[in-house]
């Protein structure tokens, strides 16, 4: 390898190294900077209020009841089949 070829190879390698450094550390880096400190942490939802004792007047199905005052209460997180089924066999 001649002196001129070594000089060209050295220049090419330095240009590639410079380009890689600019790609990762340059001011025009398209990658956004990520903050490691969370700024908006959601808090769990809890019910805050008075506890009430009520009478159940009717069970509508496995996850719904009716309490005093004709108020329907549906349990969240419970998925049960309906009590009353269509007896005609037709699905709507």
ABEGO torsion letter per residue (X at the ends): XBAAAAAAAAAAAAAAAAAAAAAAABAABABBBBBABBABBBBBBBBBEBBBBBBBABBABAABBBBBGGBBBBBBGBBBBBABBBAAGBBX
